[in-house]
Amino acid sequence: MIRSILRSRELSIFLAFTILVVVTCLVNPKFVFSIDGWRDLWVTPSIVLVLAVGQAFVIISKNVDLSVGSVMGLSAFVVGLMNAAWIGMPPLLTFLASISIGALLGLFNGTLVAIAKVPGMVISLGTMYAYRGFLVVLAGSRRINASELNPDLLALGVASVPVVRIPYITLIAVALLIVAAWYLRNTRSGREFYAIGSGPEAAELYGLKIRTRMLASFIISGACAGLAGALYAARYGTISSGAGTGFELQAIGAAVIGGVAIVGGSGTVIGAAAGALLLTTIGRSLPILGIQDFWQKAVLGALILSAIILDRVLANRTAKRLIAERLVETQRRQT
């Protein structure tokens, strides 16, 4: 167990995160050792973390959901309109409504992928623009301001646990992470996502419900995007037609950096969460270190490319090891 932990991608990412935070604090101690700095350290990754958890389900099952940013923005704006119409709308109802909207949009994606058998990347690319276009038409030039949202919802976006000052938004994201990690690891249906991603043809011959699992993965991804939309509204208090733009690439990048293989069949949601933590912290720390915006994007791109190359190297090494073990076992049986 200790050996597997030391070799895990998650541990290396957390070590890289720790080194990055220490170096940045040496340049500017307020990066962590201030009320706003400590809070931003945990709040900023939370929304990307929620998206990355949902994205991990889709990627593990050998698909990609490019529409999560648009789903997140549309969900946030719709619940913003609901709050504006009903200023006393309870925050719990706001979250449930946003999650339901995201799940319905994910259901539409999953239905096209599972029934029409069209690749998820193609479908979600189309729905990404379709959902964003609908949001632009719905919003127009209007912007939902903080004065139109329930004060309790806005308070949730800034409140923290006393003493340790961990934001409640972060606790919600961590709770989702724990549930998702337990489900994928300890339930039969959770393990089936890995089986389908590793070999769809073999999984079908074995009798697994491939269409049901693919549909479920997109619904989960959409629901997570809806939750991220509610967190976005609580965190920023201002929602426009541009909400969620670019978050889909951050979610995919976080999952890939965290060890979720883009070809499907391997990875963990904990790794995806670690990738979100590292990815967003890099975005905050590089300006403090005096690195220009161009190089920030270059560093993020290099991380994603390195993660993909590392996954391929490890996959090839594992395949060779398995072939060698089978040859040894065959020779042993023959003798």
C-alpha positions as semicolon CSV with decimal commas, in nm:
position;residue;x (nm);y (nm);z (nm)
1;M;0,000;0,000;0,000
2;I;0,281;0,238;0,089
3;R;0,457;0,160;-0,239
4;S;0,141;0,228;-0,441
5;I;0,084;0,557;-0,258
6;L;0,441;0,671;-0,323
7;R;0,404;0,588;-0,692
8;S;0,062;0,750;-0,730
9;R;0,008;1,046;-0,959
10;E;-0,198;1,217;-0,687
11;L;0,097;1,232;-0,446
12;S;0,327;1,386;-0,707
13;I;0,065;1,649;-0,789
14;F;0,018;1,740;-0,423
15;L;0,396;1,768;-0,386
16;A;0,412;1,996;-0,689
17;F;0,128;2,202;-0,542
18;T;0,311;2,232;-0,209
19;I;0,637;2,339;-0,374
20;L;0,452;2,595;-0,586
21;V;0,279;2,744;-0,281
22;V;0,605;2,761;-0,083
23;V;0,795;2,932;-0,366
24;T;0,514;3,182;-0,422
25;C;0,494;3,259;-0,050
26;L;0,866;3,336;-0,046
27;V;0,801;3,604;-0,307
28;N;0,474;3,727;-0,156
29;P;0,373;3,589;0,187
30;K;0,021;3,730;0,144
31;F;-0,043;3,459;-0,114
32;V;-0,135;3,234;0,180
33;F;-0,066;3,424;0,502
34;S;-0,358;3,663;0,476
35;I;-0,733;3,622;0,513
36;D;-0,806;3,682;0,144
37;G;-0,506;3,480;0,028
38;W;-0,592;3,175;0,240
39;R;-0,956;3,191;0,131
40;D;-0,873;3,226;-0,239
41;L;-0,630;2,935;-0,216
42;W;-0,927;2,703;-0,148
43;V;-1,219;2,884;-0,314
44;T;-1,063;2,929;-0,656
45;P;-1,013;2,556;-0,730
46;S;-1,355;2,455;-0,596
47;I;-1,563;2,526;-0,908
48;V;-1,307;2,365;-1,140
49;L;-1,288;2,070;-0,899
50;V;-1,664;2,010;-0,924
51;L;-1,647;2,024;-1,304
52;A;-1,342;1,795;-1,311
53;V;-1,519;1,531;-1,099
54;G;-1,807;1,517;-1,347
55;Q;-1,568;1,523;-1,641
56;A;-1,376;1,229;-1,493
57;F;-1,683;1,006;-1,519
58;V;-1,716;1,087;-1,889
59;I;-1,347;1,048;-1,972
60;I;-1,315;0,722;-1,777
61;S;-1,599;0,582;-1,989
62;K;-1,407;0,679;-2,307
63;N;-1,580;1,007;-2,395
64;V;-1,529;1,381;-2,350
65;D;-1,787;1,643;-2,251
66;L;-1,700;1,981;-2,403
67;S;-2,030;2,141;-2,303
68;V;-1,977;2,167;-1,926
69;G;-1,876;2,534;-1,938
70;S;-2,191;2,626;-2,130
71;V;-2,407;2,408;-1,905
72;M;-2,256;2,576;-1,603
73;G;-2,319;2,927;-1,741
74;L;-2,675;2,849;-1,851
75;S;-2,761;2,689;-1,516
76;A;-2,616;2,983;-1,326
77;F;-2,808;3,240;-1,531
78;V;-3,141;3,055;-1,508
79;V;-3,121;3,022;-1,129
80;G;-3,015;3,386;-1,122
81;L;-3,338;3,476;-1,302
82;M;-3,529;3,261;-1,054
83;N;-3,369;3,447;-0,763
84;A;-3,447;3,781;-0,925
85;A;-3,814;3,679;-0,958
86;W;-3,824;3,532;-0,606
87;I;-3,576;3,722;-0,391
88;G;-3,647;3,493;-0,095
89;M;-3,570;3,173;-0,285
90;P;-3,393;2,939;-0,039
91;P;-3,030;2,859;-0,130
92;L;-3,102;2,484;-0,108
93;L;-3,376;2,520;-0,370
94;T;-3,139;2,725;-0,584
95;F;-2,881;2,446;-0,574
96;L;-3,138;2,176;-0,649
97;A;-3,277;2,374;-0,942
98;S;-2,931;2,437;-1,087
99;I;-2,832;2,069;-1,050
100;S;-3,159;1,961;-1,215
101;I;-3,105;2,195;-1,510
102;G;-2,752;2,065;-1,558
103;A;-2,868;1,703;-1,532
104;L;-3,135;1,760;-1,800
105;L;-2,882;1,915;-2,036
106;G;-2,645;1,627;-1,965
107;L;-2,930;1,384;-2,033
108;F;-2,972;1,538;-2,378
109;N;-2,600;1,494;-2,449
110;G;-2,598;1,138;-2,319
111;T;-2,907;1,040;-2,517
112;L;-2,747;1,147;-2,844
113;V;-2,424;0,966;-2,757
114;A;-2,580;0,646;-2,623
115;I;-2,868;0,603;-2,869
116;A;-2,738;0,767;-3,187
117;K;-2,389;0,623;-3,117
118;V;-2,218;0,949;-3,210
119;P;-1,883;1,024;-3,038
120;G;-1,923;1,231;-2,725
121;M;-1,667;1,488;-2,837
122;V;-1,868;1,562;-3,152
123;I;-2,201;1,581;-2,973
124;S;-2,076;1,794;-2,685
125;L;-1,894;2,027;-2,925
126;G;-2,225;2,097;-3,094
127;T;-2,420;2,133;-2,771
128;M;-2,147;2,356;-2,628
129;Y;-2,224;2,616;-2,894
130;A;-2,599;2,545;-2,884
131;Y;-2,626;2,595;-2,508
132;R;-2,404;2,903;-2,522
133;G;-2,613;3,047;-2,804
134;F;-2,932;2,987;-2,609
135;L;-2,775;3,160;-2,307
136;V;-2,677;3,462;-2,519
137;V;-3,031;3,488;-2,658
138;L;-3,181;3,447;-2,310
139;A;-2,949;3,696;-2,144
140;G;-2,900;3,950;-2,421
141;S;-2,730;4,247;-2,263
142;R;-2,878;4,174;-1,921
143;R;-2,662;4,091;-1,623
144;I;-2,778;3,938;-1,296
145;N;-2,634;4,151;-1,015
146;A;-2,576;4,068;-0,650
147;S;-2,873;4,283;-0,548
148;E;-3,103;4,042;-0,735
149;L;-2,976;3,730;-0,558
150;N;-3,083;3,596;-0,220
151;P;-2,850;3,743;0,047
152;D;-2,826;3,398;0,207
153;L;-2,689;3,257;-0,120
154;L;-2,430;3,534;-0,139
155;A;-2,340;3,479;0,226
156;L;-2,273;3,114;0,149
157;G;-2,026;3,225;-0,117
158;V;-1,813;3,420;0,132
159;A;-1,868;3,227;0,457
160;S;-1,603;3,000;0,606
161;V;-1,574;2,751;0,889
162;P;-1,459;2,934;1,203
163;V;-1,098;2,899;1,320
164;V;-0,971;2,696;1,020
165;R;-1,140;2,937;0,774
166;I;-1,217;2,672;0,516
167;P;-1,486;2,816;0,282
168;Y;-1,819;2,637;0,270
169;I;-1,795;2,629;-0,109
170;T;-1,481;2,418;-0,073
171;L;-1,654;2,185;0,173
172;I;-1,936;2,129;-0,078
173;A;-1,682;2,043;-0,347
174;V;-1,494;1,807;-0,113
175;A;-1,818;1,635;-0,011
176;L;-1,896;1,571;-0,378
177;L;-1,544;1,439;-0,428
178;I;-1,572;1,193;-0,139
179;V;-1,906;1,056;-0,260
180;A;-1,782;1,019;-0,619
181;A;-1,456;0,852;-0,512
182;W;-1,639;0,605;-0,290
183;Y;-1,890;0,525;-0,564
184;L;-1,630;0,456;-0,833
185;R;-1,416;0,246;-0,601
186;N;-1,668;0,044;-0,403
187;T;-1,972;-0,019;-0,621
188;R;-2,016;-0,255;-0,912
189;S;-2,178;0,009;-1,131
190;G;-1,887;0,243;-1,056
191;R;-1,632;-0,017;-1,166
192;E;-1,829;-0,073;-1,485
193;F;-1,734;0,278;-1,601
194;Y;-1,370;0,162;-1,602
195;A;-1,456;-0,163;-1,778
196;I;-1,642;0,020;-2,054
197;G;-1,361;0,272;-2,098
198;S;-1,095;-0,001;-2,110
199;G;-1,269;-0,205;-2,379
200;P;-1,621;-0,122;-2,500
201;E;-1,640;-0,430;-2,723
202;A;-1,531;-0,666;-2,445
203;A;-1,768;-0,497;-2,200
204;E;-2,056;-0,544;-2,442
205;L;-1,972;-0,912;-2,489
206;Y;-1,959;-0,949;-2,112
207;G;-2,312;-0,811;-2,091
208;L;-2,251;-0,472;-1,934
209;K;-2,510;-0,200;-1,995
210;I;-2,290;0,026;-2,203
211;R;-2,562;0,268;-2,313
212;T;-2,693;0,304;-1,959
213;R;-2,348;0,380;-1,821
214;M;-2,267;0,629;-2,099
215;L;-2,597;0,802;-2,040
216;A;-2,529;0,808;-1,665
217;S;-2,181;0,956;-1,715
218;F;-2,317;1,253;-1,911
219;I;-2,600;1,306;-1,662
220;I;-2,346;1,310;-1,377
221;S;-2,126;1,550;-1,572
222;G;-2,422;1,779;-1,639
223;A;-2,536;1,766;-1,277
224;C;-2,186;1,859;-1,160
225;A;-2,184;2,147;-1,409
226;G;-2,519;2,259;-1,269
227;L;-2,377;2,247;-0,916
228;A;-2,079;2,449;-1,038
229;G;-2,324;2,704;-1,180
230;A;-2,487;2,751;-0,840
231;L;-2,144;2,782;-0,676
232;Y;-2,046;3,037;-0,941
233;A;-2,353;3,247;-0,860
234;A;-2,280;3,230;-0,488
235;R;-1,909;3,301;-0,536
236;Y;-1,921;3,596;-0,776
237;G;-2,273;3,735;-0,735
238;T;-2,273;3,859;-1,095
239;I;-2,388;3,642;-1,385
240;S;-2,378;3,735;-1,753
241;S;-2,394;3,552;-2,085
242;G;-2,019;3,490;-2,060
243;A;-2,043;3,287;-1,738
244;G;-1,855;2,960;-1,759
245;T;-1,664;3,045;-2,075
246;G;-1,340;2,844;-2,092
247;F;-1,419;2,630;-1,787
248;E;-1,465;2,320;-2,003
249;L;-1,099;2,324;-2,101
250;Q;-0,994;2,375;-1,740
251;A;-1,205;2,077;-1,633
252;I;-1,061;1,852;-1,903
253;G;-0,709;1,975;-1,832
254;A;-0,749;1,915;-1,459
255;A;-0,873;1,560;-1,516
256;V;-0,593;1,476;-1,760
257;I;-0,322;1,630;-1,541
258;G;-0,465;1,434;-1,248
259;G;-0,410;1,102;-1,425
260;V;-0,748;1,037;-1,588
261;A;-0,635;0,887;-1,919
262;I;-0,790;1,067;-2,215
263;V;-0,833;0,729;-2,389
264;G;-1,053;0,609;-2,101
265;G;-1,045;0,322;-1,856
266;S;-0,815;0,459;-1,587
267;G;-0,777;0,742;-1,340
268;T;-0,949;0,862;-1,023
269;V;-1,166;1,157;-0,929
270;I;-0,916;1,232;-0,651
271;G;-0,651;1,275;-0,920
272;A;-0,886;1,502;-1,114
273;A;-0,940;1,710;-0,800
274;A;-0,564;1,729;-0,743
275;G;-0,524;1,842;-1,103
276;A;-0,783;2,116;-1,049
277;L;-0,599;2,230;-0,736
278;L;-0,265;2,247;-0,916
279;L;-0,407;2,402;-1,233
280;T;-0,585;2,690;-1,063
281;T;-0,299;2,754;-0,821
282;I;-0,058;2,786;-1,113
283;G;-0,290;3,044;-1,267
284;R;-0,282;3,248;-0,946
285;S;0,087;3,209;-0,860
286;L;0,255;3,275;-1,195
287;P;0,157;3,647;-1,208
288;I;0,299;3,687;-0,856
289;L;0,622;3,527;-0,975
290;G;0,637;3,785;-1,255
291;I;0,564;3,545;-1,542
292;Q;0,378;3,699;-1,835
293;D;0,035;3,585;-1,945
294;F;0,168;3,412;-2,259
295;W;0,399;3,193;-2,053
296;Q;0,117;3,111;-1,812
297;K;-0,080;2,953;-2,096
298;A;0,236;2,784;-2,223
299;V;0,302;2,627;-1,882
300;L;-0,054;2,498;-1,858
301;G;-0,035;2,356;-2,210
302;A;0,298;2,190;-2,132
303;L;0,147;2,028;-1,821
304;I;-0,140;1,881;-2,021
305;L;0,092;1,751;-2,294
306;S;0,327;1,603;-2,035
307;A;0,038;1,427;-1,863
308;I;-0,083;1,273;-2,191
309;I;0,268;1,157;-2,284
310;L;0,322;1,014;-1,935
311;D;-0,005;0,821;-1,957
312;R;0,099;0,667;-2,289
313;V;0,443;0,573;-2,157
314;L;0,295;0,411;-1,846
315;A;0,031;0,231;-2,052
316;N;0,293;0,087;-2,289
317;R;0,513;-0,016;-1,997
318;T;0,220;-0,190;-1,828
319;A;0,126;-0,368;-2,152
320;K;0,482;-0,497;-2,197
321;R;0,494;-0,614;-1,836
322;L;0,168;-0,804;-1,873
323;I;0,288;-0,969;-2,194
324;A;0,612;-1,074;-2,022
325;E;0,422;-1,215;-1,725
326;R;0,194;-1,414;-1,956
327;L;0,494;-1,557;-2,141
328;V;0,653;-1,661;-1,813
329;E;0,328;-1,820;-1,697
330;T;0,288;-2,002;-2,029
331;Q;0,643;-2,137;-2,012
332;R;0,590;-2,247;-1,652
333;R;0,279;-2,441;-1,745
334;Q;0,452;-2,608;-2,040
335;T;0,736;-2,726;-1,820
